[in-house]
């Protein structure tokens, strides 16, 4: 889930090149729609800020509705302390600070799914 028009497609292509089936959501409502209607996701690569919305509230809403929320890896330009706090608050499994290489993203995914 990435709202940056340049980074979203890059992240999408990077995940596909690593062998992952991927869906790109560029806003909080789009991300919520995908996650609430499809339960086949194994992992979410999530930007903390999607447009004018923070990601934490919609993850909490999904959980409160009983949706299965997959493993979450946060990808964000937020400071490390903010990322660590977000990891704890939404139960994320890992994080990557932007700018990130494909290798950094793959390592975070492997760590989160190990």
Phi and psi restraints in degrees (range 20) as a CNS / XPLOR table:
assign (resid 1 and name C) (resid 2 and name N)
       (resid 2 and name CA) (resid 2 and name C) 1.0 -144.5 20.0 2
assign (resid 2 and name N) (resid 2 and name CA)
       (resid 2 and name C) (resid 3 and name N) 1.0 125.7 20.0 2
assign (resid 2 and name C) (resid 3 and name N)
       (resid 3 and name CA) (resid 3 and name C) 1.0 -93.1 20.0 2
assign (resid 3 and name N) (resid 3 and name CA)
       (resid 3 and name C) (resid 4 and name N) 1.0 -13.5 20.0 2
assign (resid 3 and name C) (resid 4 and name N)
       (resid 4 and name CA) (resid 4 and name C) 1.0 -70.8 20.0 2
assign (resid 4 and name N) (resid 4 and name CA)
       (resid 4 and name C) (resid 5 and name N) 1.0 120.7 20.0 2
assign (resid 4 and name C) (resid 5 and name N)
       (resid 5 and name CA) (resid 5 and name C) 1.0 -63.8 20.0 2
assign (resid 5 and name N) (resid 5 and name CA)
       (resid 5 and name C) (resid 6 and name N) 1.0 -21.4 20.0 2
assign (resid 5 and name C) (resid 6 and name N)
       (resid 6 and name CA) (resid 6 and name C) 1.0 -88.0 20.0 2
assign (resid 6 and name N) (resid 6 and name CA)
       (resid 6 and name C) (resid 7 and name N) 1.0 -43.2 20.0 2
assign (resid 6 and name C) (resid 7 and name N)
       (resid 7 and name CA) (resid 7 and name C) 1.0 -77.8 20.0 2
assign (resid 7 and name N) (resid 7 and name CA)
       (resid 7 and name C) (resid 8 and name N) 1.0 -31.1 20.0 2
assign (resid 7 and name C) (resid 8 and name N)
       (resid 8 and name CA) (resid 8 and name C) 1.0 -55.5 20.0 2
assign (resid 8 and name N) (resid 8 and name CA)
       (resid 8 and name C) (resid 9 and name N) 1.0 -57.1 20.0 2
assign (resid 8 and name C) (resid 9 and name N)
       (resid 9 and name CA) (resid 9 and name C) 1.0 -62.8 20.0 2
assign (resid 9 and name N) (resid 9 and name CA)
       (resid 9 and name C) (resid 10 and name N) 1.0 -34.3 20.0 2
assign (resid 9 and name C) (resid 10 and name N)
       (resid 10 and name CA) (resid 10 and name C) 1.0 -65.1 20.0 2
assign (resid 10 and name N) (resid 10 and name CA)
       (resid 10 and name C) (resid 11 and name N) 1.0 -46.6 20.0 2
assign (resid 10 and name C) (resid 11 and name N)
       (resid 11 and name CA) (resid 11 and name C) 1.0 -61.6 20.0 2
assign (resid 11 and name N) (resid 11 and name CA)
       (resid 11 and name C) (resid 12 and name N) 1.0 -42.5 20.0 2
assign (resid 11 and name C) (resid 12 and name N)
       (resid 12 and name CA) (resid 12 and name C) 1.0 -58.2 20.0 2
assign (resid 12 and name N) (resid 12 and name CA)
       (resid 12 and name C) (resid 13 and name N) 1.0 -51.6 20.0 2
assign (resid 12 and name C) (resid 13 and name N)
       (resid 13 and name CA) (resid 13 and name C) 1.0 -63.9 20.0 2
assign (resid 13 and name N) (resid 13 and name CA)
       (resid 13 and name C) (resid 14 and name N) 1.0 -36.4 20.0 2
assign (resid 13 and name C) (resid 14 and name N)
       (resid 14 and name CA) (resid 14 and name C) 1.0 -63.4 20.0 2
assign (resid 14 and name N) (resid 14 and name CA)
       (resid 14 and name C) (resid 15 and name N) 1.0 -44.0 20.0 2
assign (resid 14 and name C) (resid 15 and name N)
       (resid 15 and name CA) (resid 15 and name C) 1.0 -64.7 20.0 2
assign (resid 15 and name N) (resid 15 and name CA)
       (resid 15 and name C) (resid 16 and name N) 1.0 -40.7 20.0 2
assign (resid 15 and name C) (resid 16 and name N)
       (resid 16 and name CA) (resid 16 and name C) 1.0 -64.4 20.0 2
assign (resid 16 and name N) (resid 16 and name CA)
       (resid 16 and name C) (resid 17 and name N) 1.0 -41.8 20.0 2
assign (resid 16 and name C) (resid 17 and name N)
       (resid 17 and name CA) (resid 17 and name C) 1.0 -65.5 20.0 2
assign (resid 17 and name N) (resid 17 and name CA)
       (resid 17 and name C) (resid 18 and name N) 1.0 -23.8 20.0 2
assign (resid 17 and name C) (resid 18 and name N)
       (resid 18 and name CA) (resid 18 and name C) 1.0 -86.4 20.0 2
assign (resid 18 and name N) (resid 18 and name CA)
       (resid 18 and name C) (resid 19 and name N) 1.0 1.3 20.0 2
assign (resid 18 and name C) (resid 19 and name N)
       (resid 19 and name CA) (resid 19 and name C) 1.0 95.0 20.0 2
assign (resid 19 and name N) (resid 19 and name CA)
       (resid 19 and name C) (resid 20 and name N) 1.0 11.4 20.0 2
assign (resid 19 and name C) (resid 20 and name N)
       (resid 20 and name CA) (resid 20 and name C) 1.0 -97.0 20.0 2
assign (resid 20 and name N) (resid 20 and name CA)
       (resid 20 and name C) (resid 21 and name N) 1.0 138.1 20.0 2
assign (resid 20 and name C) (resid 21 and name N)
       (resid 21 and name CA) (resid 21 and name C) 1.0 -74.9 20.0 2
assign (resid 21 and name N) (resid 21 and name CA)
       (resid 21 and name C) (resid 22 and name N) 1.0 136.3 20.0 2
assign (resid 21 and name C) (resid 22 and name N)
       (resid 22 and name CA) (resid 22 and name C) 1.0 -138.4 20.0 2
assign (resid 22 and name N) (resid 22 and name CA)
       (resid 22 and name C) (resid 23 and name N) 1.0 150.5 20.0 2
assign (resid 22 and name C) (resid 23 and name N)
       (resid 23 and name CA) (resid 23 and name C) 1.0 -131.5 20.0 2
assign (resid 23 and name N) (resid 23 and name CA)
       (resid 23 and name C) (resid 24 and name N) 1.0 135.1 20.0 2
assign (resid 23 and name C) (resid 24 and name N)
       (resid 24 and name CA) (resid 24 and name C) 1.0 -103.4 20.0 2
assign (resid 24 and name N) (resid 24 and name CA)
       (resid 24 and name C) (resid 25 and name N) 1.0 126.3 20.0 2
assign (resid 24 and name C) (resid 25 and name N)
       (resid 25 and name CA) (resid 25 and name C) 1.0 -120.5 20.0 2
assign (resid 25 and name N) (resid 25 and name CA)
       (resid 25 and name C) (resid 26 and name N) 1.0 127.6 20.0 2
assign (resid 25 and name C) (resid 26 and name N)
       (resid 26 and name CA) (resid 26 and name C) 1.0 -104.3 20.0 2
assign (resid 26 and name N) (resid 26 and name CA)
       (resid 26 and name C) (resid 27 and name N) 1.0 7.8 20.0 2
assign (resid 26 and name C) (resid 27 and name N)
       (resid 27 and name CA) (resid 27 and name C) 1.0 -150.5 20.0 2
assign (resid 27 and name N) (resid 27 and name CA)
       (resid 27 and name C) (resid 28 and name N) 1.0 163.7 20.0 2
assign (resid 27 and name C) (resid 28 and name N)
       (resid 28 and name CA) (resid 28 and name C) 1.0 -58.3 20.0 2
assign (resid 28 and name N) (resid 28 and name CA)
       (resid 28 and name C) (resid 29 and name N) 1.0 -49.1 20.0 2
assign (resid 28 and name C) (resid 29 and name N)
       (resid 29 and name CA) (resid 29 and name C) 1.0 -60.7 20.0 2
assign (resid 29 and name N) (resid 29 and name CA)
       (resid 29 and name C) (resid 30 and name N) 1.0 -38.7 20.0 2
assign (resid 29 and name C) (resid 30 and name N)
       (resid 30 and name CA) (resid 30 and name C) 1.0 -66.2 20.0 2
assign (resid 30 and name N) (resid 30 and name CA)
       (resid 30 and name C) (resid 31 and name N) 1.0 -42.5 20.0 2
assign (resid 30 and name C) (resid 31 and name N)
       (resid 31 and name CA) (resid 31 and name C) 1.0 -63.0 20.0 2
assign (resid 31 and name N) (resid 31 and name CA)
       (resid 31 and name C) (resid 32 and name N) 1.0 -44.4 20.0 2
assign (resid 31 and name C) (resid 32 and name N)
       (resid 32 and name CA) (resid 32 and name C) 1.0 -60.1 20.0 2
assign (resid 32 and name N) (resid 32 and name CA)
       (resid 32 and name C) (resid 33 and name N) 1.0 -44.2 20.0 2
assign (resid 32 and name C) (resid 33 and name N)
       (resid 33 and name CA) (resid 33 and name C) 1.0 -57.8 20.0 2
assign (resid 33 and name N) (resid 33 and name CA)
       (resid 33 and name C) (resid 34 and name N) 1.0 -49.4 20.0 2
assign (resid 33 and name C) (resid 34 and name N)
       (resid 34 and name CA) (resid 34 and name C) 1.0 -62.2 20.0 2
assign (resid 34 and name N) (resid 34 and name CA)
       (resid 34 and name C) (resid 35 and name N) 1.0 -45.5 20.0 2
assign (resid 34 and name C) (resid 35 and name N)
       (resid 35 and name CA) (resid 35 and name C) 1.0 -74.7 20.0 2
assign (resid 35 and name N) (resid 35 and name CA)
       (resid 35 and name C) (resid 36 and name N) 1.0 -29.0 20.0 2
assign (resid 35 and name C) (resid 36 and name N)
       (resid 36 and name CA) (resid 36 and name C) 1.0 -83.6 20.0 2
assign (resid 36 and name N) (resid 36 and name CA)
       (resid 36 and name C) (resid 37 and name N) 1.0 -21.6 20.0 2
assign (resid 36 and name C) (resid 37 and name N)
       (resid 37 and name CA) (resid 37 and name C) 1.0 -104.6 20.0 2
assign (resid 37 and name N) (resid 37 and name CA)
       (resid 37 and name C) (resid 38 and name N) 1.0 -13.9 20.0 2
assign (resid 37 and name C) (resid 38 and name N)
       (resid 38 and name CA) (resid 38 and name C) 1.0 -131.2 20.0 2
assign (resid 38 and name N) (resid 38 and name CA)
       (resid 38 and name C) (resid 39 and name N) 1.0 126.0 20.0 2
assign (resid 38 and name C) (resid 39 and name N)
       (resid 39 and name CA) (resid 39 and name C) 1.0 -108.6 20.0 2
assign (resid 39 and name N) (resid 39 and name CA)
       (resid 39 and name C) (resid 40 and name N) 1.0 16.7 20.0 2
assign (resid 39 and name C) (resid 40 and name N)
       (resid 40 and name CA) (resid 40 and name C) 1.0 -92.5 20.0 2
assign (resid 40 and name N) (resid 40 and name CA)
       (resid 40 and name C) (resid 41 and name N) 1.0 2.0 20.0 2
assign (resid 40 and name C) (resid 41 and name N)
       (resid 41 and name CA) (resid 41 and name C) 1.0 -72.7 20.0 2
assign (resid 41 and name N) (resid 41 and name CA)
       (resid 41 and name C) (resid 42 and name N) 1.0 135.7 20.0 2
assign (resid 41 and name C) (resid 42 and name N)
       (resid 42 and name CA) (resid 42 and name C) 1.0 -98.7 20.0 2
assign (resid 42 and name N) (resid 42 and name CA)
       (resid 42 and name C) (resid 43 and name N) 1.0 -21.3 20.0 2
assign (resid 42 and name C) (resid 43 and name N)
       (resid 43 and name CA) (resid 43 and name C) 1.0 -154.3 20.0 2
assign (resid 43 and name N) (resid 43 and name CA)
       (resid 43 and name C) (resid 44 and name N) 1.0 146.1 20.0 2
assign (resid 43 and name C) (resid 44 and name N)
       (resid 44 and name CA) (resid 44 and name C) 1.0 -122.2 20.0 2
assign (resid 44 and name N) (resid 44 and name CA)
       (resid 44 and name C) (resid 45 and name N) 1.0 124.4 20.0 2
assign (resid 44 and name C) (resid 45 and name N)
       (resid 45 and name CA) (resid 45 and name C) 1.0 -95.4 20.0 2
assign (resid 45 and name N) (resid 45 and name CA)
       (resid 45 and name C) (resid 46 and name N) 1.0 108.9 20.0 2
assign (resid 45 and name C) (resid 46 and name N)
       (resid 46 and name CA) (resid 46 and name C) 1.0 -120.1 20.0 2
assign (resid 46 and name N) (resid 46 and name CA)
       (resid 46 and name C) (resid 47 and name N) 1.0 124.7 20.0 2
assign (resid 46 and name C) (resid 47 and name N)
       (resid 47 and name CA) (resid 47 and name C) 1.0 -80.1 20.0 2
assign (resid 47 and name N) (resid 47 and name CA)
       (resid 47 and name C) (resid 48 and name N) 1.0 138.2 20.0 2
assign (resid 47 and name C) (resid 48 and name N)
       (resid 48 and name CA) (resid 48 and name C) 1.0 -67.8 20.0 2
assign (resid 48 and name N) (resid 48 and name CA)
       (resid 48 and name C) (resid 49 and name N) 1.0 -28.7 20.0 2
assign (resid 48 and name C) (resid 49 and name N)
       (resid 49 and name CA) (resid 49 and name C) 1.0 -117.3 20.0 2
assign (resid 49 and name N) (resid 49 and name CA)
       (resid 49 and name C) (resid 50 and name N) 1.0 111.5 20.0 2
assign (resid 49 and name C) (resid 50 and name N)
       (resid 50 and name CA) (resid 50 and name C) 1.0 -110.5 20.0 2
assign (resid 50 and name N) (resid 50 and name CA)
       (resid 50 and name C) (resid 51 and name N) 1.0 100.2 20.0 2
assign (resid 50 and name C) (resid 51 and name N)
       (resid 51 and name CA) (resid 51 and name C) 1.0 65.0 20.0 2
assign (resid 51 and name N) (resid 51 and name CA)
       (resid 51 and name C) (resid 52 and name N) 1.0 -127.1 20.0 2
assign (resid 51 and name C) (resid 52 and name N)
       (resid 52 and name CA) (resid 52 and name C) 1.0 -95.5 20.0 2
assign (resid 52 and name N) (resid 52 and name CA)
       (resid 52 and name C) (resid 53 and name N) 1.0 12.3 20.0 2
assign (resid 52 and name C) (resid 53 and name N)
       (resid 53 and name CA) (resid 53 and name C) 1.0 -119.4 20.0 2
assign (resid 53 and name N) (resid 53 and name CA)
       (resid 53 and name C) (resid 54 and name N) 1.0 145.2 20.0 2
assign (resid 53 and name C) (resid 54 and name N)
       (resid 54 and name CA) (resid 54 and name C) 1.0 -80.8 20.0 2
assign (resid 54 and name N) (resid 54 and name CA)
       (resid 54 and name C) (resid 55 and name N) 1.0 152.7 20.0 2
assign (resid 54 and name C) (resid 55 and name N)
       (resid 55 and name CA) (resid 55 and name C) 1.0 -79.9 20.0 2
assign (resid 55 and name N) (resid 55 and name CA)
       (resid 55 and name C) (resid 56 and name N) 1.0 -29.2 20.0 2
assign (resid 55 and name C) (resid 56 and name N)
       (resid 56 and name CA) (resid 56 and name C) 1.0 -55.2 20.0 2
assign (resid 56 and name N) (resid 56 and name CA)
       (resid 56 and name C) (resid 57 and name N) 1.0 -44.7 20.0 2
assign (resid 56 and name C) (resid 57 and name N)
       (resid 57 and name CA) (resid 57 and name C) 1.0 -62.1 20.0 2
assign (resid 57 and name N) (resid 57 and name CA)
       (resid 57 and name C) (resid 58 and name N) 1.0 -38.3 20.0 2
assign (resid 57 and name C) (resid 58 and name N)
       (resid 58 and name CA) (resid 58 and name C) 1.0 -76.3 20.0 2
assign (resid 58 and name N) (resid 58 and name CA)
       (resid 58 and name C) (resid 59 and name N) 1.0 -27.3 20.0 2
assign (resid 58 and name C) (resid 59 and name N)
       (resid 59 and name CA) (resid 59 and name C) 1.0 -66.8 20.0 2
assign (resid 59 and name N) (resid 59 and name CA)
       (resid 59 and name C) (resid 60 and name N) 1.0 -43.7 20.0 2
assign (resid 59 and name C) (resid 60 and name N)
       (resid 60 and name CA) (resid 60 and name C) 1.0 -62.1 20.0 2
assign (resid 60 and name N) (resid 60 and name CA)
       (resid 60 and name C) (resid 61 and name N) 1.0 -42.5 20.0 2
assign (resid 60 and name C) (resid 61 and name N)
       (resid 61 and name CA) (resid 61 and name C) 1.0 -61.1 20.0 2
assign (resid 61 and name N) (resid 61 and name CA)
       (resid 61 and name C) (resid 62 and name N) 1.0 -43.7 20.0 2
assign (resid 61 and name C) (resid 62 and name N)
       (resid 62 and name CA) (resid 62 and name C) 1.0 -58.9 20.0 2
assign (resid 62 and name N) (resid 62 and name CA)
       (resid 62 and name C) (resid 63 and name N) 1.0 -45.9 20.0 2
assign (resid 62 and name C) (resid 63 and name N)
       (resid 63 and name CA) (resid 63 and name C) 1.0 -63.6 20.0 2
assign (resid 63 and name N) (resid 63 and name CA)
       (resid 63 and name C) (resid 64 and name N) 1.0 -41.7 20.0 2
assign (resid 63 and name C) (resid 64 and name N)
       (resid 64 and name CA) (resid 64 and name C) 1.0 -64.5 20.0 2
assign (resid 64 and name N) (resid 64 and name CA)
       (resid 64 and name C) (resid 65 and name N) 1.0 -27.9 20.0 2
assign (resid 64 and name C) (resid 65 and name N)
       (resid 65 and name CA) (resid 65 and name C) 1.0 -84.6 20.0 2
assign (resid 65 and name N) (resid 65 and name CA)
       (resid 65 and name C) (resid 66 and name N) 1.0 -2.4 20.0 2
assign (resid 65 and name C) (resid 66 and name N)
       (resid 66 and name CA) (resid 66 and name C) 1.0 86.2 20.0 2
assign (resid 66 and name N) (resid 66 and name CA)
       (resid 66 and name C) (resid 67 and name N) 1.0 9.6 20.0 2
assign (resid 66 and name C) (resid 67 and name N)
       (resid 67 and name CA) (resid 67 and name C) 1.0 -70.3 20.0 2
assign (resid 67 and name N) (resid 67 and name CA)
       (resid 67 and name C) (resid 68 and name N) 1.0 147.5 20.0 2
assign (resid 67 and name C) (resid 68 and name N)
       (resid 68 and name CA) (resid 68 and name C) 1.0 -79.8 20.0 2
assign (resid 68 and name N) (resid 68 and name CA)
       (resid 68 and name C) (resid 69 and name N) 1.0 114.1 20.0 2
assign (resid 68 and name C) (resid 69 and name N)
       (resid 69 and name CA) (resid 69 and name C) 1.0 -98.6 20.0 2
assign (resid 69 and name N) (resid 69 and name CA)
       (resid 69 and name C) (resid 70 and name N) 1.0 118.6 20.0 2
assign (resid 69 and name C) (resid 70 and name N)
       (resid 70 and name CA) (resid 70 and name C) 1.0 -72.0 20.0 2
assign (resid 70 and name N) (resid 70 and name CA)
       (resid 70 and name C) (resid 71 and name N) 1.0 -179.4 20.0 2
assign (resid 70 and name C) (resid 71 and name N)
       (resid 71 and name CA) (resid 71 and name C) 1.0 -55.5 20.0 2
assign (resid 71 and name N) (resid 71 and name CA)
       (resid 71 and name C) (resid 72 and name N) 1.0 135.7 20.0 2
assign (resid 71 and name C) (resid 72 and name N)
       (resid 72 and name CA) (resid 72 and name C) 1.0 -115.8 20.0 2
assign (resid 72 and name N) (resid 72 and name CA)
       (resid 72 and name C) (resid 73 and name N) 1.0 130.9 20.0 2
assign (resid 72 and name C) (resid 73 and name N)
       (resid 73 and name CA) (resid 73 and name C) 1.0 -118.5 20.0 2
assign (resid 73 and name N) (resid 73 and name CA)
       (resid 73 and name C) (resid 74 and name N) 1.0 121.8 20.0 2
assign (resid 73 and name C) (resid 74 and name N)
       (resid 74 and name CA) (resid 74 and name C) 1.0 -86.9 20.0 2
assign (resid 74 and name N) (resid 74 and name CA)
       (resid 74 and name C) (resid 75 and name N) 1.0 131.0 20.0 2
assign (resid 74 and name C) (resid 75 and name N)
       (resid 75 and name CA) (resid 75 and name C) 1.0 -119.6 20.0 2
assign (resid 75 and name N) (resid 75 and name CA)
       (resid 75 and name C) (resid 76 and name N) 1.0 113.2 20.0 2
assign (resid 75 and name C) (resid 76 and name N)
       (resid 76 and name CA) (resid 76 and name C) 1.0 -155.4 20.0 2
assign (resid 76 and name N) (resid 76 and name CA)
       (resid 76 and name C) (resid 77 and name N) 1.0 155.9 20.0 2
assign (resid 76 and name C) (resid 77 and name N)
       (resid 77 and name CA) (resid 77 and name C) 1.0 -91.6 20.0 2
assign (resid 77 and name N) (resid 77 and name CA)
       (resid 77 and name C) (resid 78 and name N) 1.0 3.6 20.0 2
assign (resid 77 and name C) (resid 78 and name N)
       (resid 78 and name CA) (resid 78 and name C) 1.0 -62.1 20.0 2
assign (resid 78 and name N) (resid 78 and name CA)
       (resid 78 and name C) (resid 79 and name N) 1.0 154.6 20.0 2
assign (resid 78 and name C) (resid 79 and name N)
       (resid 79 and name CA) (resid 79 and name C) 1.0 -59.8 20.0 2
assign (resid 79 and name N) (resid 79 and name CA)
       (resid 79 and name C) (resid 80 and name N) 1.0 153.3 20.0 2
assign (resid 79 and name C) (resid 80 and name N)
       (resid 80 and name CA) (resid 80 and name C) 1.0 -53.7 20.0 2
assign (resid 80 and name N) (resid 80 and name CA)
       (resid 80 and name C) (resid 81 and name N) 1.0 -41.8 20.0 2
assign (resid 80 and name C) (resid 81 and name N)
       (resid 81 and name CA) (resid 81 and name C) 1.0 -62.4 20.0 2
assign (resid 81 and name N) (resid 81 and name CA)
       (resid 81 and name C) (resid 82 and name N) 1.0 -40.2 20.0 2
assign (resid 81 and name C) (resid 82 and name N)
       (resid 82 and name CA) (resid 82 and name C) 1.0 -64.2 20.0 2
assign (resid 82 and name N) (resid 82 and name CA)
       (resid 82 and name C) (resid 83 and name N) 1.0 -39.8 20.0 2
assign (resid 82 and name C) (resid 83 and name N)
       (resid 83 and name CA) (resid 83 and name C) 1.0 -64.6 20.0 2
assign (resid 83 and name N) (resid 83 and name CA)
       (resid 83 and name C) (resid 84 and name N) 1.0 -43.3 20.0 2
assign (resid 83 and name C) (resid 84 and name N)
       (resid 84 and name CA) (resid 84 and name C) 1.0 -62.2 20.0 2
assign (resid 84 and name N) (resid 84 and name CA)
       (resid 84 and name C) (resid 85 and name N) 1.0 -40.4 20.0 2
assign (resid 84 and name C) (resid 85 and name N)
       (resid 85 and name CA) (resid 85 and name C) 1.0 -65.0 20.0 2
assign (resid 85 and name N) (resid 85 and name CA)
       (resid 85 and name C) (resid 86 and name N) 1.0 -40.9 20.0 2
assign (resid 85 and name C) (resid 86 and name N)
       (resid 86 and name CA) (resid 86 and name C) 1.0 -65.9 20.0 2
assign (resid 86 and name N) (resid 86 and name CA)
       (resid 86 and name C) (resid 87 and name N) 1.0 -39.1 20.0 2
assign (resid 86 and name C) (resid 87 and name N)
       (resid 87 and name CA) (resid 87 and name C) 1.0 -56.6 20.0 2
assign (resid 87 and name N) (resid 87 and name CA)
       (resid 87 and name C) (resid 88 and name N) 1.0 -46.6 20.0 2
assign (resid 87 and name C) (resid 88 and name N)
       (resid 88 and name CA) (resid 88 and name C) 1.0 -67.9 20.0 2
assign (resid 88 and name N) (resid 88 and name CA)
       (resid 88 and name C) (resid 89 and name N) 1.0 -43.0 20.0 2
assign (resid 88 and name C) (resid 89 and name N)
       (resid 89 and name CA) (resid 89 and name C) 1.0 -69.5 20.0 2
assign (resid 89 and name N) (resid 89 and name CA)
       (resid 89 and name C) (resid 90 and name N) 1.0 -33.0 20.0 2
assign (resid 89 and name C) (resid 90 and name N)
       (resid 90 and name CA) (resid 90 and name C) 1.0 -108.1 20.0 2
assign (resid 90 and name N) (resid 90 and name CA)
       (resid 90 and name C) (resid 91 and name N) 1.0 1.9 20.0 2
assign (resid 90 and name C) (resid 91 and name N)
       (resid 91 and name CA) (resid 91 and name C) 1.0 72.0 20.0 2
assign (resid 91 and name N) (resid 91 and name CA)
       (resid 91 and name C) (resid 92 and name N) 1.0 32.6 20.0 2
assign (resid 91 and name C) (resid 92 and name N)
       (resid 92 and name CA) (resid 92 and name C) 1.0 -68.7 20.0 2
assign (resid 92 and name N) (resid 92 and name CA)
       (resid 92 and name C) (resid 93 and name N) 1.0 159.8 20.0 2
assign (resid 92 and name C) (resid 93 and name N)
       (resid 93 and name CA) (resid 93 and name C) 1.0 -100.8 20.0 2
assign (resid 93 and name N) (resid 93 and name CA)
       (resid 93 and name C) (resid 94 and name N) 1.0 -18.4 20.0 2
assign (resid 93 and name C) (resid 94 and name N)
       (resid 94 and name CA) (resid 94 and name C) 1.0 -167.7 20.0 2
assign (resid 94 and name N) (resid 94 and name CA)
       (resid 94 and name C) (resid 95 and name N) 1.0 170.3 20.0 2
assign (resid 94 and name C) (resid 95 and name N)
       (resid 95 and name CA) (resid 95 and name C) 1.0 -147.6 20.0 2
assign (resid 95 and name N) (resid 95 and name CA)
       (resid 95 and name C) (resid 96 and name N) 1.0 157.5 20.0 2
assign (resid 95 and name C) (resid 96 and name N)
       (resid 96 and name CA) (resid 96 and name C) 1.0 -133.2 20.0 2
assign (resid 96 and name N) (resid 96 and name CA)
       (resid 96 and name C) (resid 97 and name N) 1.0 131.1 20.0 2
assign (resid 96 and name C) (resid 97 and name N)
       (resid 97 and name CA) (resid 97 and name C) 1.0 -90.2 20.0 2
assign (resid 97 and name N) (resid 97 and name CA)
       (resid 97 and name C) (resid 98 and name N) 1.0 133.2 20.0 2
assign (resid 97 and name C) (resid 98 and name N)
       (resid 98 and name CA) (resid 98 and name C) 1.0 -74.7 20.0 2
assign (resid 98 and name N) (resid 98 and name CA)
       (resid 98 and name C) (resid 99 and name N) 1.0 148.5 20.0 2
assign (resid 98 and name C) (resid 99 and name N)
       (resid 99 and name CA) (resid 99 and name C) 1.0 -74.3 20.0 2
assign (resid 99 and name N) (resid 99 and name CA)
       (resid 99 and name C) (resid 100 and name N) 1.0 144.0 20.0 2
assign (resid 99 and name C) (resid 100 and name N)
       (resid 100 and name CA) (resid 100 and name C) 1.0 -126.6 20.0 2
assign (resid 100 and name N) (resid 100 and name CA)
       (resid 100 and name C) (resid 101 and name N) 1.0 145.7 20.0 2
assign (resid 100 and name C) (resid 101 and name N)
       (resid 101 and name CA) (resid 101 and name C) 1.0 -87.0 20.0 2
assign (resid 101 and name N) (resid 101 and name CA)
       (resid 101 and name C) (resid 102 and name N) 1.0 165.1 20.0 2
assign (resid 101 and name C) (resid 102 and name N)
       (resid 102 and name CA) (resid 102 and name C) 1.0 -58.1 20.0 2
assign (resid 102 and name N) (resid 102 and name CA)
       (resid 102 and name C) (resid 103 and name N) 1.0 -38.6 20.0 2
assign (resid 102 and name C) (resid 103 and name N)
       (resid 103 and name CA) (resid 103 and name C) 1.0 -63.6 20.0 2
assign (resid 103 and name N) (resid 103 and name CA)
       (resid 103 and name C) (resid 104 and name N) 1.0 -41.1 20.0 2
assign (resid 103 and name C) (resid 104 and name N)
       (resid 104 and name CA) (resid 104 and name C) 1.0 -62.5 20.0 2
assign (resid 104 and name N) (resid 104 and name CA)
       (resid 104 and name C) (resid 105 and name N) 1.0 -41.6 20.0 2
assign (resid 104 and name C) (resid 105 and name N)
       (resid 105 and name CA) (resid 105 and name C) 1.0 -65.6 20.0 2
assign (resid 105 and name N) (resid 105 and name CA)
       (resid 105 and name C) (resid 106 and name N) 1.0 -44.5 20.0 2
assign (resid 105 and name C) (resid 106 and name N)
       (resid 106 and name CA) (resid 106 and name C) 1.0 -62.5 20.0 2
assign (resid 106 and name N) (resid 106 and name CA)
       (resid 106 and name C) (resid 107 and name N) 1.0 -41.9 20.0 2
assign (resid 106 and name C) (resid 107 and name N)
       (resid 107 and name CA) (resid 107 and name C) 1.0 -61.6 20.0 2
assign (resid 107 and name N) (resid 107 and name CA)
       (resid 107 and name C) (resid 108 and name N) 1.0 -42.1 20.0 2
assign (resid 107 and name C) (resid 108 and name N)
       (resid 108 and name CA) (resid 108 and name C) 1.0 -65.5 20.0 2
assign (resid 108 and name N) (resid 108 and name CA)
       (resid 108 and name C) (resid 109 and name N) 1.0 -38.9 20.0 2
assign (resid 108 and name C) (resid 109 and name N)
       (resid 109 and name CA) (resid 109 and name C) 1.0 -65.3 20.0 2
assign (resid 109 and name N) (resid 109 and name CA)
       (resid 109 and name C) (resid 110 and name N) 1.0 -45.4 20.0 2
assign (resid 109 and name C) (resid 110 and name N)
       (resid 110 and name CA) (resid 110 and name C) 1.0 -62.3 20.0 2
assign (resid 110 and name N) (resid 110 and name CA)
       (resid 110 and name C) (resid 111 and name N) 1.0 -41.8 20.0 2
assign (resid 110 and name C) (resid 111 and name N)
       (resid 111 and name CA) (resid 111 and name C) 1.0 -62.5 20.0 2
assign (resid 111 and name N) (resid 111 and name CA)
       (resid 111 and name C) (resid 112 and name N) 1.0 -43.3 20.0 2
assign (resid 111 and name C) (resid 112 and name N)
       (resid 112 and name CA) (resid 112 and name C) 1.0 -69.9 20.0 2
assign (resid 112 and name N) (resid 112 and name CA)
       (resid 112 and name C) (resid 113 and name N) 1.0 -29.6 20.0 2
assign (resid 112 and name C) (resid 113 and name N)
       (resid 113 and name CA) (resid 113 and name C) 1.0 -102.5 20.0 2
assign (resid 113 and name N) (resid 113 and name CA)
       (resid 113 and name C) (resid 114 and name N) 1.0 3.9 20.0 2
